[in-house]
């Protein structure tokens, strides 16, 4: 039961990550174009993150 629950949570987190990816791209574009800032790091690029690029 615990393994199944963890699997569902990971699946939900993966779906949320995919849902918000276009929004992050838009925010990064606006940061560059309007504010002259660098893009925000992806989750897997953050120091100490357990998230992989896949």
C-alpha positions in Angstrom: 0.0 0.0 0.0 2.8 2.4 0.8 4.6 1.7 -2.4 1.4 2.2 -4.4 0.8 5.5 -2.6 4.4 6.7 -3.3 4.0 5.7 -7.0 0.8 7.7 -7.3 2.5 10.7 -5.7 5.4 10.5 -8.0 3.1 10.2 -11.0 1.1 13.3 -9.8 4.3 15.3 -9.3 5.5 14.3 -12.8 2.2 15.5 -14.4 2.4 18.8 -12.5 5.9 19.3 -13.7 4.9 18.7 -17.3 1.8 21.0 -16.9 3.9 23.9 -15.6 6.8 23.6 -18.1 5.2 25.9 -20.7 4.6 28.5 -18.0 8.2 28.4 -16.9 9.3 28.9 -20.5 7.0 31.9 -20.8 8.4 33.4 -17.5 12.0 32.8 -18.7 11.2 34.6 -22.0 9.6 37.6 -20.2 12.6 37.7 -17.8 15.0 38.0 -20.7 13.0 40.3 -23.0 11.5 42.7 -20.4 13.9 42.6 -17.5 17.2 41.5 -19.1 17.5 38.7 -16.5 18.8 35.2 -17.0 16.4 32.3 -17.0 15.5 30.5 -13.8 17.2 27.1 -13.3 15.2 24.0 -14.0 14.4 21.8 -11.0 17.1 19.3 -11.9 19.7 22.1 -12.1 19.1 23.3 -8.5 21.8 22.4 -6.1 20.9 19.4 -4.0 17.8 18.5 -6.0 16.9 14.9 -6.2 15.1 15.5 -9.5 16.6 14.2 -12.7 16.4 15.8 -16.1 14.0 13.1 -17.5 
